[in-house]
C-alpha cells in the first residue's frame, strides 16, 4: 500500500502529516511512503 504526504496548500499552514519517524515505522510495516517535493520547507 502507498501512503502519500502532499505539500499543504492552505494559507499559513506549514505542517506535513507524515514525520520522518512515522514514515520509517510505516516502511518497516511494509508500506511505501511518498512525500511531495517541497513538503515541510515552510516549517523550517
Secondary structure, DSSP 4 states (H G I P E B T S, - for coil): -EEEEPPP-STT----S--HHHHHHHHHTT-EEEE-TTTTGGG-
